[in-house]
């Protein structure tokens, strides 16, 4: 990028200059839809009307607009400020609707550039919305067809939320004008005249898309309206020469299917699928510089890879993969993967499903993926080790899609390490997130997958059966020596899940009292298989706990193929 690409200009203009032949605003298709609601546009009107009533010599600052614009050319792609420009256009159109016939042309010239042959200017709107909404906006707002707009059925005549917002906001502004000016066309025109001469915006322009996006990032402390996928969409769709509108619609349909934030997240996973290593730059830069140039056909990418990746990602996030056989078992593995405290497993799962595996291959893959991911999670492997491991899996999947990846399986050394971890001090050596995961995963294995829990994380607690502090003269003192107490206190066999807030007073109760008053649920039973097993015991001695530890470990070793 040359130094000229970073040229930035900023200049304040009154609305009479904002909506003039100096600027031809276009909302790129990568922008989000018009989203201002009635409360926002009514607040804008109230603020402007209050300013008008003061009749001050001061100017009213409406904020800034960031555009991509070449010097001496009116075309300006709006990077930031489309909500304001669209709302101001609705306001000016609604005011113009109330003008006398002799004054209407002045408002119309603010809304639409008239043809001027001597200046090579063609008739066109000052502001052009996204492809999906531009004709609707031009017809009802910029061409002042408010009578028809008032008769629209919002649910049936508007194709999307943006068009519904346009109609609702236009009706709201019309009502505001009628309330304040009582259909006095002269008073309305005076208000309009005051606004276009006293209200100003700062136009920040740069010829470079990347520079404009960075300016916008700095200026918006509240968080970006634009996402990397919005910029990427502009790049990719702009390169399509045939059926551009068709693929724009397909892209937006996929984005709507996932939601903007998840769709943006998907591209981080696509980056990993393609590069198989930790990001060295921003996701957007690596996609633009390293991946997009290698796409042989952008329409084919959208039709095939992107559509398939979106379907796979949605199924994975919802734990709802549709398949002829083993669907329940596969989605159970996916559900547990989603509870793991990282997402590096997702690119491998997305690529695998994209390759259209058989039912048996899918079951085997997700069983192994859940085992590996549980190991990486519970053993607290750092992000670099996780990325490296899943990168190997991605490479093996691409080299041989039909084979089960060797890197997917735990090595003998990893199995030994995992077994040692599971038989250790679970309570103190794991974080609460990891501790909760292993207890709930074990509980599901014991119940043979039959139990499902809809608990709030804040209410799940992991409790000791044998208390951490033994009081003298208690039954615990008779059963447990100090050495045995320290050996078994924090291990799996002595831990149970409860769906209630911690009760510190209950921790030292005698075993019989504790299980009757604390471990049972509201209906005198526990919702957890692990806790129910404890309720069946009459004593809680070292021998019982040792035998229980063996049974629980055998269950984990079998379930995780250790």
C-alpha positions as CSV (number, residue, x, y, z in Angstrom):
1,X,0.0,0.0,0.0
2,X,1.4,3.4,-1.0
3,X,1.6,6.4,1.2
4,X,-1.2,8.0,-0.9
5,X,-3.5,5.3,0.2
6,X,-3.4,6.6,3.7
7,X,-4.3,10.2,2.7
8,X,-7.0,11.3,5.1
9,X,-9.1,14.4,4.8
10,X,-11.6,15.8,7.3
11,X,-13.9,18.7,6.7
12,X,-17.1,20.0,8.2
13,X,-20.1,20.6,6.0
14,X,-23.6,22.0,6.8
15,X,-26.4,19.7,5.6
16,X,-26.8,21.8,2.5
17,X,-23.3,20.8,1.6
18,X,-23.6,17.2,2.8
19,X,-26.5,16.6,0.5
20,X,-25.0,18.3,-2.6
21,X,-23.3,17.4,-5.8
22,X,-20.0,17.2,-3.8
23,X,-21.0,13.7,-2.5
24,X,-22.8,10.7,-4.0
25,X,-23.2,8.4,-1.0
26,X,-23.4,4.6,-1.5
27,X,-24.0,2.1,1.2
28,X,-21.8,-0.9,0.2
29,X,-23.5,-4.3,0.4
30,X,-21.1,-5.4,3.1
31,X,-22.6,-2.9,5.5
32,X,-25.2,-4.1,8.0
33,X,-28.8,-3.2,7.3
34,X,-30.5,0.0,8.4
35,X,-31.3,-0.6,12.1
36,X,-32.4,2.6,13.7
37,X,-35.7,2.2,15.5
38,X,-38.5,4.7,16.3
39,X,-36.9,5.8,19.6
40,X,-33.7,6.7,17.9
41,X,-35.2,8.8,15.1
42,X,-37.7,10.5,17.5
43,X,-34.8,11.4,19.7
44,X,-33.0,12.9,16.7
45,X,-36.0,15.0,15.8
46,X,-36.6,16.2,19.4
47,X,-32.9,17.3,19.7
48,X,-33.0,19.2,16.5
49,X,-36.4,20.8,17.3
50,X,-35.1,21.9,20.7
51,X,-32.0,23.4,19.0
52,X,-34.3,25.1,16.4
53,X,-36.4,26.8,19.2
54,X,-33.3,28.3,20.7
55,X,-32.6,30.2,17.4
56,X,-28.9,30.4,18.3
57,X,-26.1,31.5,16.0
58,X,-24.2,28.4,17.0
59,X,-24.0,25.3,14.8
60,X,-25.3,21.9,15.7
61,X,-22.8,19.1,15.3
62,X,-24.3,15.8,14.2
63,X,-21.2,13.7,14.3
64,X,-18.9,12.3,11.7
65,X,-19.1,10.1,8.6
66,X,-16.2,8.0,7.3
67,X,-16.2,7.4,3.6
68,X,-13.9,5.9,0.9
69,X,-13.6,8.6,-1.7
70,X,-11.2,9.7,-4.4
71,X,-10.3,13.4,-4.7
72,X,-12.5,15.4,-7.1
73,X,-15.0,12.5,-7.5
74,X,-18.4,12.6,-5.7
75,X,-18.8,8.8,-5.3
76,X,-18.4,8.1,-1.5
77,X,-18.7,4.6,-0.1
78,X,-20.0,4.9,3.5
79,X,-17.9,3.0,6.0
80,X,-19.4,4.7,9.1
81,X,-22.4,6.9,9.4
82,X,-25.0,5.2,7.2
83,X,-27.5,5.1,10.1
84,X,-27.3,8.9,10.5
85,X,-27.4,9.6,6.7
86,X,-30.4,7.4,6.2
87,X,-32.3,8.8,9.1
88,X,-31.5,12.4,8.1
89,X,-32.8,11.6,4.6
90,X,-36.0,10.2,6.1
91,X,-36.4,13.4,8.1
92,X,-35.8,15.7,5.2
93,X,-38.2,13.7,3.0
94,X,-40.9,13.9,5.7
95,X,-40.4,17.6,6.0
96,X,-40.5,18.0,2.2
97,X,-43.8,16.1,2.1
98,X,-45.3,18.9,4.2
99,X,-44.0,21.8,2.0
100,X,-46.2,23.8,-0.3
101,X,-46.0,22.9,-3.9
102,X,-43.8,25.9,-4.7
103,X,-41.2,24.9,-2.1
104,X,-41.1,21.2,-2.7
105,X,-38.3,21.4,-5.3
106,X,-35.9,22.7,-2.7
107,X,-36.4,19.6,-0.5
108,X,-36.3,17.3,-3.5
109,X,-32.9,18.7,-4.6
110,X,-31.5,17.8,-1.2
111,X,-32.9,14.3,-1.6
112,X,-32.0,13.7,-5.2
113,X,-29.4,15.1,-7.6
114,X,-31.2,16.7,-10.5
115,X,-29.8,16.2,-14.0
116,X,-27.4,19.0,-15.0
117,X,-26.2,18.6,-18.5
118,X,-23.6,21.4,-18.3
119,X,-21.9,19.7,-15.3
120,X,-22.3,16.1,-16.6
121,X,-24.5,15.2,-13.7
122,X,-27.2,12.6,-14.1
123,X,-30.4,12.5,-12.0
124,X,-29.9,10.1,-9.1
125,X,-30.5,9.9,-5.3
126,X,-28.0,11.6,-3.0
127,X,-27.9,8.4,-0.9
128,X,-28.1,4.9,-2.3
129,X,-28.8,2.1,0.2
130,X,-27.7,-1.5,0.0
131,X,-28.9,-3.5,-3.0
132,X,-31.7,-5.2,-1.2
133,X,-33.2,-1.9,0.1
134,X,-32.3,0.8,-2.4
135,X,-35.4,0.6,-4.7
136,X,-37.7,0.5,-1.7
137,X,-36.0,3.5,-0.1
138,X,-36.0,5.5,-3.3
139,X,-39.6,4.8,-4.1
140,X,-41.2,5.6,-0.8
141,X,-38.7,8.1,0.8
142,X,-36.7,9.9,-1.8
143,X,-39.6,10.1,-4.3
144,X,-41.9,11.2,-1.4
145,X,-44.6,8.5,-1.8
146,X,-45.7,8.8,1.8
147,X,-49.3,8.2,1.0
148,X,-48.5,4.8,-0.3
149,X,-46.0,4.2,2.5
150,X,-48.8,4.9,5.1
151,X,-50.8,2.1,3.5
152,X,-48.1,-0.5,3.5
153,X,-48.6,-3.7,5.6
154,X,-45.3,-3.9,7.5
155,X,-45.4,-7.6,7.8
156,X,-46.3,-8.4,4.2
157,X,-45.0,-5.5,2.1
158,X,-41.6,-5.1,3.7
159,X,-39.1,-7.9,2.9
160,X,-36.7,-7.4,5.8
161,X,-36.1,-5.6,9.1
162,X,-34.4,-2.7,7.3
163,X,-37.5,-1.9,5.3
164,X,-39.7,-2.3,8.3
165,X,-37.5,0.2,10.2
166,X,-37.7,2.6,7.3
167,X,-41.5,2.5,7.3
168,X,-41.9,2.7,11.1
169,X,-39.4,5.6,11.3
170,X,-41.0,7.6,8.5
171,X,-44.4,7.3,10.1
172,X,-42.9,8.3,13.5
173,X,-41.3,11.4,11.9
174,X,-44.5,12.4,10.1
175,X,-46.4,12.3,13.4
176,X,-43.7,14.4,15.1
177,X,-43.9,17.0,12.4
178,X,-47.7,17.1,12.6
179,X,-47.6,17.4,16.4
180,X,-45.1,20.3,16.4
181,X,-46.2,22.3,13.3
182,X,-49.9,21.4,13.0
183,X,-49.6,21.1,9.2
184,X,-48.3,24.7,8.8
185,X,-46.2,24.3,5.6
186,X,-44.4,27.6,6.1
187,X,-43.3,26.7,9.6
188,X,-42.1,23.3,8.4
189,X,-40.1,24.9,5.6
190,X,-38.5,27.4,8.1
191,X,-37.5,24.5,10.3
192,X,-36.0,22.7,7.2
193,X,-34.2,25.9,6.1
194,X,-32.7,26.4,9.6
195,X,-31.5,22.8,9.8
196,X,-29.7,22.7,6.4
197,X,-27.9,25.9,7.3
198,X,-27.1,25.3,10.9
199,X,-26.5,21.5,11.3
200,X,-23.2,20.1,10.3
201,X,-21.4,16.8,9.9
202,X,-17.7,16.1,9.5
203,X,-16.8,14.0,6.5
204,X,-13.6,12.0,7.0
205,X,-12.5,10.6,3.7
206,X,-9.7,8.4,2.5
207,X,-9.1,6.6,-0.9
208,X,-8.2,3.3,0.8
209,X,-10.7,0.8,2.1
210,X,-8.1,-0.6,4.6
211,X,-7.3,2.9,5.8
212,X,-11.0,3.8,6.2
213,X,-11.6,0.7,8.2
214,X,-8.7,1.5,10.6
215,X,-10.0,5.1,11.0
216,X,-13.4,3.7,11.9
217,X,-11.8,1.3,14.4
218,X,-10.1,4.1,16.2
219,X,-13.1,6.5,16.1
220,X,-15.6,3.9,17.5
221,X,-14.8,3.2,21.1
222,X,-18.2,1.7,21.5
223,X,-17.2,-1.3,19.3
224,X,-17.3,-1.9,15.6
225,X,-20.5,-2.0,13.6
226,X,-18.4,-3.5,10.8
227,X,-16.9,-6.9,11.1
228,X,-13.9,-8.4,9.1
229,X,-16.4,-10.5,7.1
230,X,-18.1,-7.3,5.9
231,X,-14.9,-6.1,4.4
232,X,-14.1,-9.6,3.1
233,X,-17.5,-9.7,1.5
234,X,-16.8,-6.5,-0.4
235,X,-13.5,-7.9,-1.7
236,X,-15.0,-11.2,-2.8
237,X,-18.3,-10.1,-4.3
238,X,-16.5,-7.2,-6.0
239,X,-14.4,-9.8,-8.0
240,X,-17.5,-11.6,-9.3
241,X,-18.3,-10.6,-12.9
242,X,-21.4,-12.7,-13.5
243,X,-24.4,-13.2,-11.2
244,X,-23.0,-10.8,-8.6
245,X,-26.5,-10.0,-7.1
246,X,-27.3,-13.7,-6.9
247,X,-24.1,-14.4,-4.9
248,X,-24.6,-11.3,-2.7
249,X,-28.0,-12.7,-1.7
250,X,-26.6,-16.1,-1.1
251,X,-23.8,-14.7,1.1
252,X,-26.3,-12.6,3.1
253,X,-28.6,-15.6,3.5
254,X,-25.8,-17.6,4.9
255,X,-24.9,-14.7,7.3
256,X,-28.5,-14.4,8.4
257,X,-28.7,-18.2,8.9
258,X,-25.8,-18.1,11.5
259,X,-26.1,-14.5,12.7
260,X,-23.5,-11.9,12.1
261,X,-21.2,-12.7,15.0
262,X,-21.1,-16.5,14.4
263,X,-20.7,-15.9,10.7
264,X,-17.7,-13.8,11.4
265,X,-16.4,-16.5,13.8
266,X,-16.7,-19.1,11.0
267,X,-14.2,-17.2,8.9
268,X,-11.6,-17.5,11.7
269,X,-12.2,-21.3,11.5
270,X,-11.9,-21.2,7.7
271,X,-8.5,-19.4,8.1
272,X,-7.4,-22.2,10.3
273,X,-8.6,-24.9,7.9
274,X,-6.6,-23.3,5.1
275,X,-3.4,-22.2,7.0
276,X,-3.3,-24.8,9.8
277,X,-1.3,-22.6,12.2
278,X,-1.6,-19.8,14.7
279,X,-2.5,-16.4,13.2
280,X,0.5,-14.1,12.7
281,X,-1.6,-11.1,11.6
282,X,-5.3,-10.1,12.0
283,X,-7.8,-12.6,10.7
284,X,-8.9,-10.1,8.0
285,X,-5.3,-9.5,6.7
286,X,-4.5,-13.2,6.6
287,X,-7.7,-14.0,4.7
288,X,-7.2,-11.2,2.2
289,X,-3.4,-11.8,1.7
290,X,-3.0,-15.6,2.0
291,X,-6.4,-17.2,1.3
292,X,-8.5,-15.1,-1.1
293,X,-5.8,-15.0,-3.8
294,X,-5.8,-18.8,-3.9
295,X,-9.5,-19.2,-4.4
296,X,-9.9,-20.4,-8.0
297,X,-13.6,-19.4,-8.3
298,X,-15.3,-17.1,-5.8
299,X,-18.8,-18.1,-7.0
300,X,-17.9,-21.8,-6.6
301,X,-16.4,-21.0,-3.1
302,X,-19.7,-19.4,-2.0
303,X,-21.9,-22.1,-3.5
304,X,-19.8,-25.0,-2.3
305,X,-17.3,-24.5,0.5
306,X,-19.0,-21.5,2.3
307,X,-22.5,-23.0,2.1
308,X,-21.2,-26.4,3.4
309,X,-19.0,-24.9,6.1
310,X,-22.0,-22.8,7.3
311,X,-24.3,-25.8,7.5
312,X,-21.6,-27.8,9.4
313,X,-20.8,-24.9,11.8
314,X,-24.5,-24.4,12.6
315,X,-25.0,-28.1,13.3
316,X,-21.9,-28.2,15.6
317,X,-22.9,-25.0,17.5
318,X,-26.4,-26.4,18.0
319,X,-25.3,-30.0,18.7
320,X,-27.8,-31.0,16.1
321,X,-26.1,-32.9,13.3
322,X,-28.6,-34.7,11.1
323,X,-27.5,-38.2,10.0
324,X,-29.2,-41.5,9.2
325,X,-27.5,-43.5,11.9
326,X,-25.9,-42.9,15.3
327,X,-27.4,-39.3,15.4
328,X,-28.0,-39.4,19.2
329,X,-24.5,-40.7,20.0
330,X,-22.8,-38.2,17.6
331,X,-24.7,-35.2,18.9
332,X,-23.9,-36.3,22.5
333,X,-20.2,-36.1,21.7
334,X,-20.7,-32.7,20.0
335,X,-22.6,-31.5,23.1
336,X,-19.6,-32.3,25.3
337,X,-17.2,-30.7,22.8
338,X,-19.2,-27.5,23.1
339,X,-18.7,-27.6,26.9
340,X,-15.0,-27.6,26.6
341,X,-13.3,-24.3,27.4
342,X,-11.8,-23.7,23.9
343,X,-12.9,-23.8,20.3
344,X,-9.8,-24.9,18.4
345,X,-11.5,-28.3,17.7
346,X,-14.1,-26.6,15.5
347,X,-12.1,-26.2,12.3
348,X,-11.3,-30.0,12.2
349,X,-14.9,-30.8,12.8
350,X,-16.1,-28.4,10.2
351,X,-13.7,-29.7,7.5
352,X,-14.6,-33.3,8.4
353,X,-18.3,-32.8,8.0
354,X,-17.7,-30.8,4.8
355,X,-16.0,-34.0,3.3
356,X,-19.4,-35.9,3.6
357,X,-18.2,-38.9,5.6
358,X,-20.1,-42.1,6.1
359,X,-22.2,-42.7,9.2
360,X,-19.6,-45.0,10.8
361,X,-16.8,-42.6,10.0
362,X,-18.7,-39.7,11.6
363,X,-19.3,-41.7,14.8
364,X,-15.7,-42.8,15.1
365,X,-14.4,-39.3,14.4
366,X,-16.4,-37.5,17.0
367,X,-15.7,-40.1,19.6
368,X,-12.0,-39.7,19.1
369,X,-12.3,-35.9,18.8
370,X,-14.1,-35.7,22.1
371,X,-11.5,-37.9,23.8
372,X,-8.6,-35.8,22.5
373,X,-10.3,-32.5,23.3
374,X,-11.1,-33.6,26.8
375,X,-7.5,-34.6,27.3
376,X,-6.2,-31.3,26.0
377,X,-8.8,-29.4,28.2
378,X,-8.4,-31.3,31.4
379,X,-4.6,-31.4,31.2
380,X,-4.6,-27.6,30.6
381,X,-2.6,-27.7,27.3
382,X,-1.9,-24.1,26.2
383,X,-3.4,-22.6,23.0
384,X,-0.2,-23.1,21.0
385,X,-0.1,-26.8,21.7
386,X,-3.8,-27.1,20.9
387,X,-3.4,-25.3,17.6
388,X,-0.4,-27.4,16.7
389,X,-2.3,-30.6,17.4
390,X,-5.5,-29.7,15.5
391,X,-3.3,-28.3,12.7
392,X,-1.9,-31.8,12.2
393,X,-5.4,-33.3,12.2
394,X,-6.5,-30.8,9.5
395,X,-3.5,-31.7,7.3
396,X,-4.2,-35.4,7.6
397,X,-7.9,-34.8,6.8
398,X,-7.0,-32.9,3.7
399,X,-4.4,-35.4,2.6
400,X,-6.7,-38.4,3.1
401,X,-10.3,-37.6,3.9
402,X,-11.4,-41.2,4.2
403,X,-8.8,-42.2,6.8
404,X,-9.2,-41.6,10.5
405,X,-6.4,-39.1,11.5
406,X,-3.5,-40.5,13.4
407,X,-3.1,-37.2,15.3
408,X,-6.7,-37.6,16.4
409,X,-5.8,-40.5,18.6
410,X,-4.0,-40.3,22.0
411,X,-0.5,-41.8,22.1
412,X,0.3,-44.4,24.7
413,X,2.3,-41.7,26.6
414,X,-0.7,-39.4,26.5
415,X,-3.0,-42.1,27.7
416,X,-0.7,-42.8,30.7
417,X,-0.6,-39.1,31.5
418,X,-4.4,-38.8,31.3
419,X,-4.9,-41.8,33.6
420,X,-2.6,-40.3,36.1
421,X,-4.4,-37.0,36.0
422,X,-7.8,-38.6,36.4
423,X,-6.6,-40.6,39.5
424,X,-5.1,-37.5,41.1
425,X,-6.1,-34.5,43.2
426,X,-9.0,-33.4,41.0
427,X,-10.4,-30.8,43.3
428,X,-7.2,-28.7,43.9
429,X,-5.2,-29.4,40.7
430,X,-8.0,-28.4,38.3
431,X,-9.8,-25.1,37.8
432,X,-13.5,-25.0,38.6
433,X,-14.3,-25.1,34.8
434,X,-12.2,-28.3,34.3
435,X,-13.4,-29.8,37.5
436,X,-17.0,-29.3,36.6
437,X,-16.5,-30.7,33.2
438,X,-14.9,-34.0,34.4
439,X,-17.5,-34.5,37.1
440,X,-20.4,-33.9,34.7
441,X,-18.8,-36.0,31.9
442,X,-18.3,-38.9,34.3
443,X,-21.9,-38.6,35.6
444,X,-23.1,-38.8,32.0
445,X,-21.0,-41.9,31.4
446,X,-22.4,-43.6,34.6
447,X,-25.9,-42.8,33.6
448,X,-25.1,-44.3,30.1
449,X,-26.0,-41.0,28.4
450,X,-29.5,-41.1,29.7
451,X,-29.2,-38.1,32.0
452,X,-29.3,-34.6,30.7
453,X,-29.0,-31.5,32.9
454,X,-30.3,-28.1,32.4
455,X,-28.4,-26.4,35.2
456,X,-27.2,-22.9,35.6
457,X,-23.4,-22.8,35.8
458,X,-23.6,-20.5,38.8
459,X,-25.7,-23.0,40.7
460,X,-23.5,-26.1,40.0
461,X,-21.2,-26.9,42.9
462,X,-18.8,-29.8,43.4
463,X,-19.0,-31.0,47.0
464,X,-16.9,-33.3,49.2
465,X,-18.7,-36.2,50.8
466,X,-15.9,-36.7,53.3
467,X,-15.5,-33.2,54.7
468,X,-12.3,-31.2,54.4
469,X,-12.2,-30.7,58.2
470,X,-13.1,-33.6,60.5
471,X,-14.4,-32.6,63.9
472,X,-13.3,-34.6,67.0
473,X,-15.8,-37.1,68.3
474,X,-17.5,-37.4,64.9
475,X,-18.3,-40.6,63.0
476,X,-15.8,-39.3,60.4
477,X,-13.0,-39.4,63.1
478,X,-13.7,-43.0,63.7
479,X,-13.7,-44.0,60.0
480,X,-10.8,-41.9,58.8
481,X,-7.2,-41.6,59.9
482,X,-5.3,-38.4,59.0
483,X,-3.3,-40.2,56.3
484,X,-6.3,-41.7,54.6
485,X,-8.2,-38.4,54.9
486,X,-5.5,-36.5,53.0
487,X,-5.1,-39.3,50.4
488,X,-8.8,-39.5,49.4
489,X,-10.2,-36.1,50.2
490,X,-9.9,-34.4,46.8
491,X,-10.1,-37.4,44.5
492,X,-13.0,-38.4,42.2
493,X,-14.6,-40.9,44.5
494,X,-15.2,-38.3,47.2
495,X,-16.7,-35.6,44.9
496,X,-20.3,-35.2,43.9
497,X,-22.2,-32.6,41.8
498,X,-25.0,-30.6,43.4
499,X,-27.5,-28.2,41.8
500,X,-27.6,-25.7,44.7
501,X,-25.6,-23.0,46.2
502,X,-22.8,-24.0,48.6
503,X,-23.9,-24.3,52.2
504,X,-20.7,-24.0,54.3
505,X,-22.6,-25.2,57.4
506,X,-23.4,-28.5,55.8
507,X,-19.8,-29.4,54.9
508,X,-19.0,-31.0,58.4
509,X,-22.3,-32.7,59.0
510,X,-22.3,-36.4,59.8
511,X,-22.6,-38.7,56.7
512,X,-26.2,-39.7,57.4
513,X,-27.4,-36.2,58.1
514,X,-25.4,-34.8,55.2
515,X,-26.8,-37.1,52.6
516,X,-30.4,-36.8,53.8
517,X,-30.5,-33.0,54.2
518,X,-28.0,-31.8,51.7
519,X,-27.4,-34.3,48.9
520,X,-31.0,-35.1,48.1
521,X,-32.9,-32.8,45.8
522,X,-36.3,-31.2,46.2
523,X,-38.1,-34.4,45.5
524,X,-36.0,-36.4,48.0
525,X,-33.7,-37.7,45.2
526,X,-30.7,-36.3,43.4
527,X,-30.7,-35.4,39.7
528,X,-27.1,-36.7,39.4
529,X,-26.1,-40.4,39.1
530,X,-22.9,-39.8,41.0
531,X,-24.8,-38.3,43.9
532,X,-27.5,-41.0,43.8
533,X,-24.7,-43.6,44.3
534,X,-23.6,-41.9,47.5
535,X,-27.2,-41.8,48.8
536,X,-27.3,-45.6,48.5
537,X,-24.4,-46.0,50.9
538,X,-24.9,-46.5,54.7
539,X,-21.2,-45.7,55.5
540,X,-18.5,-43.7,53.9
541,X,-15.3,-45.5,54.9
542,X,-11.9,-45.6,53.2
543,X,-12.7,-49.1,51.8
544,X,-15.9,-47.9,50.2
545,X,-14.2,-44.8,48.7
546,X,-11.3,-46.9,47.4
547,X,-13.7,-49.3,45.7
548,X,-15.7,-46.4,44.3
549,X,-12.6,-44.8,42.9
550,X,-11.7,-48.0,41.0
551,X,-15.2,-48.2,39.6
552,X,-15.3,-44.5,38.5
553,X,-11.9,-44.7,36.9
554,X,-12.8,-47.9,35.0
555,X,-15.8,-46.1,33.7
556,X,-13.7,-43.1,32.5
557,X,-11.0,-45.4,31.0
558,X,-13.6,-47.4,29.1
559,X,-15.5,-44.3,27.9
560,X,-12.3,-42.5,26.8
561,X,-10.6,-45.7,25.5
562,X,-7.7,-45.3,28.0
